[in-house]
Amino acid sequence: MEKADAKMITFRGNEYPCCASLTMGIIGGKWKTVILFHLINKKLRYNELRKSMPTVTERTLSLQLKALEEDGLIKRKVYTSKPPLKVEYSLTDFGKTLIPLIQSIADWGDFVIEEYAK
């Protein structure tokens, strides 16, 4: 029997074997979804994000913010009008399309805590 070739999905120069792999490639990992969750309702400065995630290292947070920005999910706005330099992060319109998914993940976490963490 001849095996059909799987169709690869290409997004921003990366190839994925399926749509779930694409999604996890963009928001997967320990911190990306957490960062996006904190940015759902407001813009945050780097230190505000850091305080909301006390166990993330500065290097990891910086790398994850850069990756999310490169993928077009968040935008970084630098205010240089007066010292000290101020940088804010917020969701892009593309990033906002993830809000229902991120909220569902958070809701499931609440459900697990209520029902299974006894």
Residue pairs with C-beta under 8 A, 6 or more apart in sequence:
6 17
8 15
8 16
8 17
9 15
9 16
9 17
9 18
9 19
9 21
9 22
10 16
11 22
11 25
11 26
12 71
12 72
14 25
16 22
16 25
23 101
26 32
26 71
26 73
27 33
27 36
27 73
27 98
27 101
27 102
29 64
31 53
31 56
31 60
31 61
31 64
32 64
32 67
32 68
33 102
33 105
34 53
34 56
35 49
35 53
35 61
35 64
35 65
35 68
35 74
35 89
36 68
36 73
36 74
36 91
36 95
36 98
36 102
37 102
37 105
37 106
38 44
38 49
38 52
38 53
39 49
39 74
39 89
39 90
39 91
39 95
40 91
40 99
40 102
40 103
42 90
43 77
43 88
43 89
43 90
44 52
44 88
44 89
44 90
45 86
45 87
45 88
45 89
46 61
46 65
46 87
46 89
49 61
49 65
49 89
50 56
50 58
50 61
53 61
56 64
65 74
65 76
65 89
68 74
68 95
69 75
69 76
72 92
72 94
72 95
73 91
73 92
73 94
73 95
73 98
74 89
74 90
74 91
74 92
74 95
75 89
75 90
75 91
75 92
76 87
76 88
76 89
77 87
77 88
77 89
77 90
78 85
78 86
78 87
79 85
79 86
79 87
79 88
91 98
91 99
